[in-house]
Amino acid sequence: MSDGSVSRLSGIPFAKMTGSGNDFVVFDARHVDGSLVTRPEVIRAICNRHNGIGADGIVLLEAKPDGADARVHYFNSDGSAADLCGNATLCSTAMAVELQLGKAEALSLWTDAGLIHSRIFEGVPEIDLETVSDIRPDAGISLGDGEERIGFAMIGVPHLVVLCPDVGAIDLMARGAYLRRHPTLGSAGANVNFVAPNGDRSWRYRTFERGVEGETLACGTGSIATAILLQTWALAESPVSLRTASGRTVVVTLRRSAGDSLEFLPSLRGEGRVVFRGETGTIFIDG
């Protein structure tokens, strides 16, 4: 990339936000040229934790698209686009209210996974997702040492959920990387969530996230997948409290879409907080 292109990336306003440790650089598309900050090489440079701002991904928030209050574009730190990120949508809810794009009590957000309704409830963002019906209580994958069950759920993006006695004992980088690209999942692979009881009727989980290719401190869609599998396995009842790797808690509420069918209407409640605001300085692009 030429020096001119690099200079055009200086002075761009952003907000650094976190959703239970799952962190994002958020741009307001009303004031930022989205084509500049959504190029894969630029995303990788911005998300670099040593030479950039540092984040699990970036969010580009557009105003008033197609009748909704805002449009959420989400990109992983490797530059790839994702249809949905739960924590990014929680953060987008908080930011959309701050930017006065919609009302706190009732927001509508377009994502690549469809329209999501959200709100600020008692000061905390909450999002409603579309019906989840692609659920497999048994993913058909052989268990590893200490693993008790492996299930699958599609929450806008694919997730494996692995039940184990202690998430702290999991070699997440090795086992997560293997399961993330398991042959039964096809070329897209999946995020991998390891879950264990927390001893107080809540649960702990850790996520190996595709696109980040490592552990994220929280995963919103992963928490929903985890709650759905726990309820499907008759191990938990809604609402399900899940403690993230950051130590913060998210709450998943599940409603059956039709009687006892294996379909759920989920809601996710959790943090969406601005950590700091700034402007980009000199960004060096590799490649």
N, C-alpha and C positions, 0 to 999 in steps of 0.2 A: 504494500500500500504506500502511496506517495506521501511525502511530508505534508502536502496540502490536505490530503484526506485525514491525516492524523490531527492537524490543527483544527479541522472542522469538528472534531470530537471533543475539543476543549470548551469548557464553559457551559456544558449541558446540565440543567438542573435535574436533580433526582432526589428520591427519598429512599433510605435504606429501611426496610421493614422486616419484622420477624413474626412468624407464626409458630410459637412454641419452639424456637430454635431453628426452624426451617426458614432460611433468610433469602430476601429478594431485593434487587435494585428495581425500583418502580419509577417509570417515566410517564409523565402526563403528555399525551400525544397532541394536546392543544398547543403545546409550547415546544415540542421536540419533534424533529423529523424522524419518524419511525424507521425509514429506510436506512438511516445511519446507524441506529443502535440495535437493529435486529439481524444484521449480517452475522453469520456464524462465527467468523474470526473476531468480530468486535465483541460479541457476547462472551466468548472465551476469555478475551482480554479483560473485560469488565469484571467477570466473575472470579478471575484469578485472585487467590487470597494472599499472594505475596506481592504481585506487581500491579494489581488492580484494586477495585473497591472490595471485592470478595463477596460471593453469594452462591447459593444453590441454583439460582436462576434469575431471569429478569422478567418484568411485567411491563407491558405497554398498555396503558389505559386510554381508550378512546371514549369520547362523549357522544351520547344519544344516537346510537346506531339502530336502525330498523325498529324503532319503537321502544327499545329497551333504554334503561338509564345509562348504561356504559357497555363497552366491548372490552373484554379481557383477552389479550394475547400473551401466552406464557411460553417461555423458552428455557430449556435446561441449560446448565452451565457448560455443556459440551457444544452448545449452539443448536441443538435439535429442538424442534417445536413439539409441544405436548398438547393433547386435546384438553386436558384438565389437570389442575393441581389444586387440591382442596385448600391447603394453607395459603396459596397465592390468591385464591378466591376469597378467603376470609380477610386477607390483607387488602384486597381490592375493594371489598365491601366497606371497610373502614376508610380507605382513601377516597372512594366515591362519595361518601357522606361528607368528608372533610372538604372536598372540592365542590360540594353542593351540586353534584350531578343527579342526586335523587334524595328521597326522604329516608331518614334513619329507620323508620318503622316498616318500610316496604320498598325494597330495591329489586330491580331486574337486571341481570348481567348476562350478556351473550358470551359464551365460550365456544371453543371448537367442538365441545361435547354437547352443545345445545344451550338452551336458556335456563338460567339458574335464578331462583328467587332467594333473596337474602334480607337480613335486617340486623340492626343493632339491638340486642336484648339485654337489658340491665348492664349496659356498657360494654358488652362482649359481642363480636360478630357471630352470626349463625347463618348457615346456608342450607337450602333444601336441594336435594339432587333428584334427578329423574328416577323412575322405577329401575331397580337393579334385579335382573332376572337371570343373567348368565352366571350361575352359581354352581360350583361342583364341590360337594362336601368331601369327596375323595378325588384329588387331582391325578391319581394314577401314577404317582412318582414314588419310588422306593425311599423309605425313611432312612435317615442317617442316624448316627449314634446319638441317643438321648432324645430323638424326635418321636412324637406320639401320633401326630396326624399332619397331613398336608392337604389343604383345600385350595380352591381357586375362586376368584370373583372378579368380574369386569366392572370397574367403577370409573367409567370413562377411559381409563387405562387398565391394563391387566395386572392382577396381583395374585401371588401365592401367599398363603398364610400357613405358618409352620408352628404347631403347638409343641412346646417343650417345657421342662420343669424350671429352667433358669436361663433367661435370655443373656445374662452376664457371662455364662459359660460357653456361649456360641462363638466359634471362630467365624465371625460375620463376614469378613473379607473373603475368606476361602469358600465357605459354604454358600454364602449369598451370591458370590460371583458365579459359582457352578449352577445353582438353581436358576439364577436370572436368565441364563441362556440354555436351559434344559431343552433337549431336542423335541420334547412333546409340546413345547410352547410355540414352535415355529420361529421365523426370523425375528419377529418383534420382541420375543422374550417377555419378561414381566418384572415388576418390582417384587421384592421378597420381604415379607414381614414375619419376624419371629416373636411369638407371644407366650407369656407365662403368667400364672396367677401372682398377684402382688401381696396376698395375705390379708387384705382388708376389703374383699369383694370387688376390688378393682384389678386391673391388669397392667402389666408392663409390656411394651413392645419396642422392637428395634427394626429399622428398615434399611435394606440394601436397595438403593434406587437406581434404576436404569437412567441413562442420560447424565447422571452424576457419577455413576460407576463407583459408588462407595456408600458409606453410611450417611444418612441425613438425620438430624436430631429430632425430626418429626416428619410425618407424612400424612396429610389430611385424607386423601383417598385410601391410603393404606390403613388408617385407623377405621375407616368405614368398612373396608373389606374384612378387617380383623373382627370387628363387632358382629358383622353378618355371619361369619363362619362360627364364631363363638356361640351365637344364638342358634344357628343351624345345628351345631353339635350339642345343643342343650346344656351348655356350660355357663351361659350368662343370659340375663334378661335385660330388656331395654328399660331405661337408658344405660348404656355401657360406658363406664369411666376407664380411660386408658392413659397411663402415665407414659409420657414420651421419654426419649433418651436425654432430653434437656432437663427433665425433672418436672416439667409442666404437664398439666392434665387437659385432655380434650374429652368431650362428651358426645357420644353418638346416640341419637334417638332413632329407633326403627319402628316402622308401622308396616304391617302386612298389607299388601296391595289388594289381596282378595282372599279372605278366609285363611285357610292353612296352606295356601300355595307358597312355593319357594320363590317368592317375589317380595321385595322390600322397598319402601319409600324411606330413604334415610335423610336425616338432618345432622349436620356437624356444627358443634359450637366450640370455639377456641380462640386463642389469642390472634390479634392482628394489630401490631404495634409499630409505630415509627420509632426507630432507634436513633437516627440522625438524618439531617438533610445537608445537601451540599451541591457543588458543581464539579463536573469532571475536570481534571487537569490534563496533563500529557498522557495519552494512552498509546502504548507501543503495541503494535499488531504483529504477531508472528505469522509468517507465510503470506 
